[in-house]
Amino acid sequence: MPEITLTTLQSLKLKGEKIAMLTCYDATFAQAACQAGVEILLVGDSLGMVLQGHDSTLPVTNAEMAYHVASVKRGNEGALILADLPFMACATLEQTFANSAQLMQAGAHMVKVEGAAWLAESIRLLAERGVPVCAHMGLTPQTVNVLGGYKVQGRNEAQARQMRADAIALEQAGAAMILLECVPSELAAEITQAVKVPVIGIGAGSAVDGQVLVLHDMLGLSLTGRVPKFVKNFMVGQPDIQSALSAYVTAVKEVSFPGTEHGFNA
Ligand code: KIV
């Protein structure tokens, strides 16, 4: 696979070709995902739940993130590696810089921060210092205790207006990508039209620039047995994991995933 850069992703958005992203935590899956054509490997702090067995992402440390980024880097064959800054890693600007540096030096090409307009200053300073940033908006699992659970965000008009304004503010601050989690499909489509940077969705409908799923979810593996509505099990009908990964990429590119049944209304 040719090396995927921010320029590649930007041109995919302009061409209207959907971007395939998957979470990835180790070298073997990094190689398999690349061979299936996945363009972005997200080393997500979801690893706290699917690898470590916690009931939230809050216990994950930056050092653990760096360990998995380095593992993914060893198996990567040209994808862009996006790494999550975990819970409280951005509590101060000094911590934001130090934790981002640790992830970039471990092999990340870009970091992801969860939040909204309050992150504008951090995003601007990181971008100025050579760290591309993806802003994760909508359902932000690190603030599950404030949100009162894993709930769809932006369902009423005031929240939707705020999210549109925040997305534009974060793009203006220098965010190079936006990720929308559990947002009504129509609102996600509006945000995608309103910004120039690629918008990746999970539970955000099909009118965004690309899709992401948690690797274990799309392989039909679940510790708790609770499967979110936006998940599709790509192992169904496939002989092996490599074929399931390829089926995911094909479905994203052909826009046969997500279907309306995987999305949310306002
Ligand atoms: O941590 C993660 O895997 C994520 C995805 C759910 C988008 O942020």
py3Dmol code that shows the C-alpha trace and the ligand (Angstrom):
import py3Dmol

protein = """\
ATOM      1  CA  MET A   1       0.000   0.000   0.000  1.00  0.00           C
ATOM      2  CA  PRO A   2       1.398   3.447  -0.832  1.00  0.00           C
ATOM      3  CA  GLU A   3       2.164   5.588   2.236  1.00  0.00           C
ATOM      4  CA  ILE A   4      -1.006   7.303   3.479  1.00  0.00           C
ATOM      5  CA  THR A   5      -0.492  10.907   4.538  1.00  0.00           C
ATOM      6  CA  LEU A   6      -2.773  13.770   5.480  1.00  0.00           C
ATOM      7  CA  THR A   7      -2.538  14.917   1.854  1.00  0.00           C
ATOM      8  CA  THR A   8      -3.827  11.506   0.701  1.00  0.00           C
ATOM      9  CA  LEU A   9      -6.783  11.744   3.085  1.00  0.00           C
ATOM     10  CA  GLN A  10      -7.563  15.286   2.005  1.00  0.00           C
ATOM     11  CA  SER A  11      -7.590  14.218  -1.648  1.00  0.00           C
ATOM     12  CA  LEU A  12      -9.856  11.233  -0.845  1.00  0.00           C
ATOM     13  CA  LYS A  13     -12.336  13.681   0.711  1.00  0.00           C
ATOM     14  CA  LEU A  14     -12.158  15.931  -2.355  1.00  0.00           C
ATOM     15  CA  LYS A  15     -12.693  12.947  -4.703  1.00  0.00           C
ATOM     16  CA  GLY A  16     -15.574  11.672  -2.572  1.00  0.00           C
ATOM     17  CA  GLU A  17     -13.817   8.349  -1.916  1.00  0.00           C
ATOM     18  CA  LYS A  18     -14.602   7.014   1.552  1.00  0.00           C
ATOM     19  CA  ILE A  19     -11.769   6.487   4.039  1.00  0.00           C
ATOM     20  CA  ALA A  20     -11.483   3.187   5.960  1.00  0.00           C
ATOM     21  CA  MET A  21     -10.213   3.391   9.537  1.00  0.00           C
ATOM     22  CA  LEU A  22     -10.046   0.584  12.110  1.00  0.00           C
ATOM     23  CA  THR A  23      -8.740   0.405  15.636  1.00  0.00           C
ATOM     24  CA  CYS A  24      -5.546  -1.585  15.948  1.00  0.00           C
ATOM     25  CA  TYR A  25      -3.357  -2.391  18.941  1.00  0.00           C
ATOM     26  CA  ASP A  26      -0.606  -4.755  17.748  1.00  0.00           C
ATOM     27  CA  ALA A  27       1.795  -5.557  14.914  1.00  0.00           C
ATOM     28  CA  THR A  28       0.020  -8.612  13.490  1.00  0.00           C
ATOM     29  CA  PHE A  29      -3.321  -6.863  13.089  1.00  0.00           C
ATOM     30  CA  ALA A  30      -1.568  -3.754  11.763  1.00  0.00           C
ATOM     31  CA  GLN A  31      -0.107  -5.799   8.929  1.00  0.00           C
ATOM     32  CA  ALA A  32      -3.406  -7.602   8.248  1.00  0.00           C
ATOM     33  CA  ALA A  33      -5.388  -4.339   8.233  1.00  0.00           C
ATOM     34  CA  CYS A  34      -2.893  -2.715   5.846  1.00  0.00           C
ATOM     35  CA  GLN A  35      -3.082  -5.705   3.511  1.00  0.00           C
ATOM     36  CA  ALA A  36      -6.869  -5.311   3.518  1.00  0.00           C
ATOM     37  CA  GLY A  37      -6.510  -1.653   2.473  1.00  0.00           C
ATOM     38  CA  VAL A  38      -7.285   0.115   5.765  1.00  0.00           C
ATOM     39  CA  GLU A  39      -5.933   3.656   5.428  1.00  0.00           C
ATOM     40  CA  ILE A  40      -5.870   4.727   9.093  1.00  0.00           C
ATOM     41  CA  LEU A  41      -4.927   2.538  12.060  1.00  0.00           C
ATOM     42  CA  LEU A  42      -6.403   4.054  15.209  1.00  0.00           C
ATOM     43  CA  VAL A  43      -4.546   3.026  18.337  1.00  0.00           C
ATOM     44  CA  GLY A  44      -7.589   3.825  20.441  1.00  0.00           C
ATOM     45  CA  ASP A  45      -7.843   3.975  24.199  1.00  0.00           C
ATOM     46  CA  SER A  46     -10.688   1.500  23.639  1.00  0.00           C
ATOM     47  CA  LEU A  47      -7.814  -0.904  24.300  1.00  0.00           C
ATOM     48  CA  GLY A  48      -8.625  -0.315  27.970  1.00  0.00           C
ATOM     49  CA  MET A  49     -11.922  -2.103  27.406  1.00  0.00           C
ATOM     50  CA  VAL A  50     -11.207  -4.674  24.680  1.00  0.00           C
ATOM     51  CA  LEU A  51      -7.640  -5.663  25.650  1.00  0.00           C
ATOM     52  CA  GLN A  52      -7.436  -4.863  29.356  1.00  0.00           C
ATOM     53  CA  GLY A  53     -11.025  -5.675  30.335  1.00  0.00           C
ATOM     54  CA  HIS A  54     -11.850  -2.414  32.112  1.00  0.00           C
ATOM     55  CA  ASP A  55     -15.417  -1.110  32.025  1.00  0.00           C
ATOM     56  CA  SER A  56     -14.315   2.276  30.633  1.00  0.00           C
ATOM     57  CA  THR A  57     -11.305   3.860  28.913  1.00  0.00           C
ATOM     58  CA  LEU A  58     -10.372   5.952  31.970  1.00  0.00           C
ATOM     59  CA  PRO A  59      -7.673   3.658  33.455  1.00  0.00           C
ATOM     60  CA  VAL A  60      -5.507   3.736  30.279  1.00  0.00           C
ATOM     61  CA  THR A  61      -2.175   5.567  30.678  1.00  0.00           C
ATOM     62  CA  ASN A  62      -0.106   7.399  28.086  1.00  0.00           C
ATOM     63  CA  ALA A  63       2.749   4.914  28.586  1.00  0.00           C
ATOM     64  CA  GLU A  64       0.371   2.057  27.707  1.00  0.00           C
ATOM     65  CA  MET A  65      -0.752   3.959  24.609  1.00  0.00           C
ATOM     66  CA  ALA A  66       2.880   4.471  23.566  1.00  0.00           C
ATOM     67  CA  TYR A  67       3.586   0.736  23.990  1.00  0.00           C
ATOM     68  CA  HIS A  68       0.728  -0.169  21.621  1.00  0.00           C
ATOM     69  CA  VAL A  69       1.631   2.582  19.129  1.00  0.00           C
ATOM     70  CA  ALA A  70       5.158   1.152  18.930  1.00  0.00           C
ATOM     71  CA  SER A  71       3.725  -2.359  18.392  1.00  0.00           C
ATOM     72  CA  VAL A  72       1.429  -1.146  15.604  1.00  0.00           C
ATOM     73  CA  LYS A  73       4.289   0.739  13.972  1.00  0.00           C
ATOM     74  CA  ARG A  74       6.293  -2.512  13.672  1.00  0.00           C
ATOM     75  CA  GLY A  75       3.522  -4.170  11.626  1.00  0.00           C
ATOM     76  CA  ASN A  76       2.407  -1.097   9.702  1.00  0.00           C
ATOM     77  CA  GLU A  77       2.741  -1.206   5.922  1.00  0.00           C
ATOM     78  CA  GLY A  78       1.936   2.373   4.952  1.00  0.00           C
ATOM     79  CA  ALA A  79      -1.214   3.310   6.888  1.00  0.00           C
ATOM     80  CA  LEU A  80      -1.448   6.544   8.862  1.00  0.00           C
ATOM     81  CA  ILE A  81      -1.157   5.768  12.579  1.00  0.00           C
ATOM     82  CA  LEU A  82      -3.512   7.817  14.730  1.00  0.00           C
ATOM     83  CA  ALA A  83      -3.028   7.563  18.503  1.00  0.00           C
ATOM     84  CA  ASP A  84      -5.412   8.519  21.286  1.00  0.00           C
ATOM     85  CA  LEU A  85      -4.287  10.859  24.028  1.00  0.00           C
ATOM     86  CA  PRO A  86      -5.931   9.058  26.972  1.00  0.00           C
ATOM     87  CA  PHE A  87      -7.956  10.390  29.918  1.00  0.00           C
ATOM     88  CA  MET A  88      -6.390  13.524  31.492  1.00  0.00           C
ATOM     89  CA  ALA A  89      -3.399  13.428  29.129  1.00  0.00           C
ATOM     90  CA  CYS A  90      -4.408  16.971  28.052  1.00  0.00           C
ATOM     91  CA  ALA A  91      -5.164  18.329  31.539  1.00  0.00           C
ATOM     92  CA  THR A  92      -2.505  21.042  31.144  1.00  0.00           C
ATOM     93  CA  LEU A  93      -0.636  22.353  28.104  1.00  0.00           C
ATOM     94  CA  GLU A  94       2.644  20.955  29.462  1.00  0.00           C
ATOM     95  CA  GLN A  95       1.087  17.491  29.810  1.00  0.00           C
ATOM     96  CA  THR A  96      -0.456  17.798  26.338  1.00  0.00           C
ATOM     97  CA  PHE A  97       2.959  18.525  24.792  1.00  0.00           C
ATOM     98  CA  ALA A  98       4.816  15.804  26.755  1.00  0.00           C
ATOM     99  CA  ASN A  99       2.184  13.119  26.137  1.00  0.00           C
ATOM    100  CA  SER A 100       1.851  13.976  22.431  1.00  0.00           C
ATOM    101  CA  ALA A 101       5.637  13.849  22.064  1.00  0.00           C
ATOM    102  CA  GLN A 102       5.699  10.388  23.666  1.00  0.00           C
ATOM    103  CA  LEU A 103       3.083   9.075  21.207  1.00  0.00           C
ATOM    104  CA  MET A 104       4.690  10.695  18.148  1.00  0.00           C
ATOM    105  CA  GLN A 105       8.126   9.381  19.140  1.00  0.00           C
ATOM    106  CA  ALA A 106       6.606   5.889  19.547  1.00  0.00           C
ATOM    107  CA  GLY A 107       5.446   6.025  15.905  1.00  0.00           C
ATOM    108  CA  ALA A 108       2.160   7.922  15.688  1.00  0.00           C
ATOM    109  CA  HIS A 109       1.617  10.265  12.732  1.00  0.00           C
ATOM    110  CA  MET A 110      -1.263  12.101  14.397  1.00  0.00           C
ATOM    111  CA  VAL A 111      -2.891  12.280  17.833  1.00  0.00           C
ATOM    112  CA  LYS A 112      -6.578  12.305  18.746  1.00  0.00           C
ATOM    113  CA  VAL A 113      -8.095  14.371  21.530  1.00  0.00           C
ATOM    114  CA  GLU A 114     -11.614  14.031  22.899  1.00  0.00           C
ATOM    115  CA  GLY A 115     -13.579  17.216  23.509  1.00  0.00           C
ATOM    116  CA  ALA A 116     -14.976  20.335  21.962  1.00  0.00           C
ATOM    117  CA  ALA A 117     -14.161  24.038  21.568  1.00  0.00           C
ATOM    118  CA  TRP A 118     -12.204  24.209  24.850  1.00  0.00           C
ATOM    119  CA  LEU A 119      -9.500  22.196  23.034  1.00  0.00           C
ATOM    120  CA  ALA A 120      -8.902  24.895  20.397  1.00  0.00           C
ATOM    121  CA  GLU A 121      -5.815  26.343  22.105  1.00  0.00           C
ATOM    122  CA  SER A 122      -4.184  22.906  22.595  1.00  0.00           C
ATOM    123  CA  ILE A 123      -4.926  21.924  18.999  1.00  0.00           C
ATOM    124  CA  ARG A 124      -3.453  25.176  17.675  1.00  0.00           C
ATOM    125  CA  LEU A 125      -0.278  24.823  19.739  1.00  0.00           C
ATOM    126  CA  LEU A 126       0.191  21.169  18.797  1.00  0.00           C
ATOM    127  CA  ALA A 127      -0.324  21.875  15.091  1.00  0.00           C
ATOM    128  CA  GLU A 128       2.191  24.745  15.267  1.00  0.00           C
ATOM    129  CA  ARG A 129       4.693  22.324  16.820  1.00  0.00           C
ATOM    130  CA  GLY A 130       4.332  19.684  14.106  1.00  0.00           C
ATOM    131  CA  VAL A 131       1.707  17.416  15.668  1.00  0.00           C
ATOM    132  CA  PRO A 132      -1.381  16.882  13.482  1.00  0.00           C
ATOM    133  CA  VAL A 133      -4.531  16.544  15.576  1.00  0.00           C
ATOM    134  CA  CYS A 134      -7.845  14.752  15.113  1.00  0.00           C
ATOM    135  CA  ALA A 135     -10.675  16.198  17.230  1.00  0.00           C
ATOM    136  CA  HIS A 136     -13.049  13.518  18.584  1.00  0.00           C
ATOM    137  CA  MET A 137     -16.515  15.005  19.140  1.00  0.00           C
ATOM    138  CA  GLY A 138     -20.022  13.810  19.966  1.00  0.00           C
ATOM    139  CA  LEU A 139     -19.915  10.884  22.377  1.00  0.00           C
ATOM    140  CA  THR A 140     -16.514  11.217  24.025  1.00  0.00           C
ATOM    141  CA  PRO A 141     -16.016   8.063  26.149  1.00  0.00           C
ATOM    142  CA  GLN A 142     -13.434   9.743  28.433  1.00  0.00           C
ATOM    143  CA  THR A 143     -16.214  12.014  29.746  1.00  0.00           C
ATOM    144  CA  VAL A 144     -18.768   9.217  30.192  1.00  0.00           C
ATOM    145  CA  ASN A 145     -19.237  10.223  33.837  1.00  0.00           C
ATOM    146  CA  VAL A 146     -20.205  13.758  32.844  1.00  0.00           C
ATOM    147  CA  LEU A 147     -22.415  12.613  29.962  1.00  0.00           C
ATOM    148  CA  GLY A 148     -24.260  10.167  32.225  1.00  0.00           C
ATOM    149  CA  GLY A 149     -23.567   7.129  30.052  1.00  0.00           C
ATOM    150  CA  TYR A 150     -22.726   6.159  26.485  1.00  0.00           C
ATOM    151  CA  LYS A 151     -25.479   8.195  24.812  1.00  0.00           C
ATOM    152  CA  VAL A 152     -26.071   9.709  21.375  1.00  0.00           C
ATOM    153  CA  GLN A 153     -25.046  13.395  21.392  1.00  0.00           C
ATOM    154  CA  GLY A 154     -26.421  16.401  19.477  1.00  0.00           C
ATOM    155  CA  ARG A 155     -30.020  15.236  19.413  1.00  0.00           C
ATOM    156  CA  ASN A 156     -31.639  18.561  20.281  1.00  0.00           C
ATOM    157  CA  GLU A 157     -31.275  21.729  18.217  1.00  0.00           C
ATOM    158  CA  ALA A 158     -29.196  23.628  20.815  1.00  0.00           C
ATOM    159  CA  GLN A 159     -26.681  20.776  21.123  1.00  0.00           C
ATOM    160  CA  ALA A 160     -26.568  20.355  17.354  1.00  0.00           C
ATOM    161  CA  ARG A 161     -25.891  24.082  16.834  1.00  0.00           C
ATOM    162  CA  GLN A 162     -23.125  23.952  19.431  1.00  0.00           C
ATOM    163  CA  MET A 163     -21.515  20.897  17.814  1.00  0.00           C
ATOM    164  CA  ARG A 164     -21.531  22.507  14.345  1.00  0.00           C
ATOM    165  CA  ALA A 165     -19.934  25.671  15.776  1.00  0.00           C
ATOM    166  CA  ASP A 166     -17.348  23.653  17.744  1.00  0.00           C
ATOM    167  CA  ALA A 167     -16.362  21.622  14.676  1.00  0.00           C
ATOM    168  CA  ILE A 168     -15.738  24.821  12.696  1.00  0.00           C
ATOM    169  CA  ALA A 169     -13.814  26.363  15.622  1.00  0.00           C
ATOM    170  CA  LEU A 170     -11.583  23.298  15.941  1.00  0.00           C
ATOM    171  CA  GLU A 171     -10.908  23.211  12.200  1.00  0.00           C
ATOM    172  CA  GLN A 172      -9.962  26.908  12.351  1.00  0.00           C
ATOM    173  CA  ALA A 173      -7.673  26.130  15.312  1.00  0.00           C
ATOM    174  CA  GLY A 174      -5.812  23.636  13.110  1.00  0.00           C
ATOM    175  CA  ALA A 175      -7.514  20.256  13.565  1.00  0.00           C
ATOM    176  CA  ALA A 176      -6.603  18.137  10.528  1.00  0.00           C
ATOM    177  CA  MET A 177      -9.413  15.629  11.004  1.00  0.00           C
ATOM    178  CA  ILE A 178     -12.659  15.334  12.946  1.00  0.00           C
ATOM    179  CA  LEU A 179     -14.107  12.122  14.355  1.00  0.00           C
ATOM    180  CA  LEU A 180     -17.815  12.052  15.213  1.00  0.00           C
ATOM    181  CA  GLU A 181     -19.077   9.322  17.528  1.00  0.00           C
ATOM    182  CA  CYS A 182     -22.787   8.594  18.046  1.00  0.00           C
ATOM    183  CA  VAL A 183     -24.167  11.697  16.388  1.00  0.00           C
ATOM    184  CA  PRO A 184     -27.457  11.840  14.411  1.00  0.00           C
ATOM    185  CA  SER A 185     -26.702  11.062  10.757  1.00  0.00           C
ATOM    186  CA  GLU A 186     -28.167  14.336   9.487  1.00  0.00           C
ATOM    187  CA  LEU A 187     -26.042  16.448  11.856  1.00  0.00           C
ATOM    188  CA  ALA A 188     -22.909  14.466  10.918  1.00  0.00           C
ATOM    189  CA  ALA A 189     -23.669  15.117   7.234  1.00  0.00           C
ATOM    190  CA  GLU A 190     -24.008  18.865   7.894  1.00  0.00           C
ATOM    191  CA  ILE A 191     -20.709  19.006   9.783  1.00  0.00           C
ATOM    192  CA  THR A 192     -18.994  17.060   6.980  1.00  0.00           C
ATOM    193  CA  GLN A 193     -20.213  19.660   4.472  1.00  0.00           C
ATOM    194  CA  ALA A 194     -19.249  22.572   6.728  1.00  0.00           C
ATOM    195  CA  VAL A 195     -15.562  21.677   7.165  1.00  0.00           C
ATOM    196  CA  LYS A 196     -12.774  21.051   4.657  1.00  0.00           C
ATOM    197  CA  VAL A 197     -10.934  18.431   6.722  1.00  0.00           C
ATOM    198  CA  PRO A 198     -11.933  14.745   6.556  1.00  0.00           C
ATOM    199  CA  VAL A 199     -14.705  13.709   8.961  1.00  0.00           C
ATOM    200  CA  ILE A 200     -14.701  10.089  10.136  1.00  0.00           C
ATOM    201  CA  GLY A 201     -17.808   8.631  11.736  1.00  0.00           C
ATOM    202  CA  ILE A 202     -18.720   5.845  14.124  1.00  0.00           C
ATOM    203  CA  GLY A 203     -22.470   5.714  14.626  1.00  0.00           C
ATOM    204  CA  ALA A 204     -22.701   8.900  12.546  1.00  0.00           C
ATOM    205  CA  GLY A 205     -24.315   7.647   9.338  1.00  0.00           C
ATOM    206  CA  SER A 206     -22.886   7.226   5.859  1.00  0.00           C
ATOM    207  CA  ALA A 207     -22.666  10.862   4.689  1.00  0.00           C
ATOM    208  CA  VAL A 208     -19.302  11.430   6.385  1.00  0.00           C
ATOM    209  CA  ASP A 209     -15.899  11.069   4.703  1.00  0.00           C
ATOM    210  CA  GLY A 210     -14.977   7.743   6.287  1.00  0.00           C
ATOM    211  CA  GLN A 211     -15.810   5.132   8.883  1.00  0.00           C
ATOM    212  CA  VAL A 212     -14.144   3.615  11.918  1.00  0.00           C
ATOM    213  CA  LEU A 213     -15.063   0.579  14.030  1.00  0.00           C
ATOM    214  CA  VAL A 214     -13.409  -1.084  16.981  1.00  0.00           C
ATOM    215  CA  LEU A 215     -11.548  -4.120  15.601  1.00  0.00           C
ATOM    216  CA  HIS A 216     -12.960  -6.582  18.138  1.00  0.00           C
ATOM    217  CA  ASP A 217     -16.534  -5.379  17.523  1.00  0.00           C
ATOM    218  CA  MET A 218     -16.333  -5.870  13.755  1.00  0.00           C
ATOM    219  CA  LEU A 219     -14.815  -9.326  14.255  1.00  0.00           C
ATOM    220  CA  GLY A 220     -17.810 -10.294  16.382  1.00  0.00           C
ATOM    221  CA  LEU A 221     -15.896 -10.433  19.672  1.00  0.00           C
ATOM    222  CA  SER A 222     -17.462  -8.966  22.793  1.00  0.00           C
ATOM    223  CA  LEU A 223     -16.459  -9.320  26.459  1.00  0.00           C
ATOM    224  CA  THR A 224     -19.785  -8.019  27.733  1.00  0.00           C
ATOM    225  CA  GLY A 225     -22.176  -9.311  25.090  1.00  0.00           C
ATOM    226  CA  ARG A 226     -23.466  -5.751  24.590  1.00  0.00           C
ATOM    227  CA  VAL A 227     -23.054  -4.758  20.947  1.00  0.00           C
ATOM    228  CA  PRO A 228     -23.685  -1.108  20.002  1.00  0.00           C
ATOM    229  CA  LYS A 229     -26.259  -0.461  17.278  1.00  0.00           C
ATOM    230  CA  PHE A 230     -23.634   0.989  14.917  1.00  0.00           C
ATOM    231  CA  VAL A 231     -21.569  -2.224  14.830  1.00  0.00           C
ATOM    232  CA  LYS A 232     -21.658  -4.792  12.042  1.00  0.00           C
ATOM    233  CA  ASN A 233     -20.025  -8.204  12.465  1.00  0.00           C
ATOM    234  CA  PHE A 234     -17.925  -8.615   9.303  1.00  0.00           C
ATOM    235  CA  MET A 235     -16.933 -12.200  10.167  1.00  0.00           C
ATOM    236  CA  VAL A 236     -20.421 -13.338   9.147  1.00  0.00           C
ATOM    237  CA  GLY A 237     -20.107 -15.128   5.800  1.00  0.00           C
ATOM    238  CA  GLN A 238     -16.302 -14.799   5.701  1.00  0.00           C
ATOM    239  CA  PRO A 239     -13.873 -17.742   5.949  1.00  0.00           C
ATOM    240  CA  ASP A 240     -11.195 -15.935   7.959  1.00  0.00           C
ATOM    241  CA  ILE A 241     -10.151 -12.685   9.637  1.00  0.00           C
ATOM    242  CA  GLN A 242      -8.220 -11.390   6.627  1.00  0.00           C
ATOM    243  CA  SER A 243     -11.367 -11.718   4.465  1.00  0.00           C
ATOM    244  CA  ALA A 244     -13.481  -9.984   7.125  1.00  0.00           C
ATOM    245  CA  LEU A 245     -11.058  -7.026   7.176  1.00  0.00           C
ATOM    246  CA  SER A 246     -11.215  -6.816   3.360  1.00  0.00           C
ATOM    247  CA  ALA A 247     -15.035  -7.031   3.449  1.00  0.00           C
ATOM    248  CA  TYR A 248     -15.074  -4.077   5.868  1.00  0.00           C
ATOM    249  CA  VAL A 249     -12.896  -1.938   3.576  1.00  0.00           C
ATOM    250  CA  THR A 250     -15.009  -2.846   0.541  1.00  0.00           C
ATOM    251  CA  ALA A 251     -18.251  -2.045   2.391  1.00  0.00           C
ATOM    252  CA  VAL A 252     -16.911   1.346   3.514  1.00  0.00           C
ATOM    253  CA  LYS A 253     -15.670   2.205   0.006  1.00  0.00           C
ATOM    254  CA  GLU A 254     -18.925   1.078  -1.639  1.00  0.00           C
ATOM    255  CA  VAL A 255     -20.972   2.822   1.072  1.00  0.00           C
ATOM    256  CA  SER A 256     -22.876  -0.385   1.790  1.00  0.00           C
ATOM    257  CA  PHE A 257     -21.776   0.093   5.424  1.00  0.00           C
ATOM    258  CA  PRO A 258     -23.098   1.753   7.489  1.00  0.00           C
ATOM    259  CA  GLY A 259     -26.740   1.125   6.606  1.00  0.00           C
ATOM    260  CA  THR A 260     -29.529   3.270   7.991  1.00  0.00           C
ATOM    261  CA  GLU A 261     -30.031   0.632  10.708  1.00  0.00           C
ATOM    262  CA  HIS A 262     -26.550   1.473  12.066  1.00  0.00           C
ATOM    263  CA  GLY A 263     -27.282   5.201  12.442  1.00  0.00           C
ATOM    264  CA  PHE A 264     -29.263   7.502  14.769  1.00  0.00           C
ATOM    265  CA  ASN A 265     -31.947  10.128  14.225  1.00  0.00           C
ATOM    266  CA  ALA A 266     -32.209  13.446  16.040  1.00  0.00           C
TER     267      ALA A 266
END
"""
ligand_1 = """\
8
KIV
O -10.698 4.533 21.369
C -11.268 4.247 20.317
O -11.230 3.127 19.817
C -12.037 5.287 19.646
C -13.049 4.835 18.631
C -14.250 4.307 19.305
C -13.391 5.910 17.685
O -11.895 6.438 19.940
"""
view = py3Dmol.view(width=600, height=400)
view.addModel(protein, "pdb")
view.setStyle({"model": 0}, {"cartoon": {"style": "trace"}})
view.addModel(ligand_1, "xyz")
view.setStyle({"model": 1}, {"stick": {}})
view.zoomTo()
view.show()
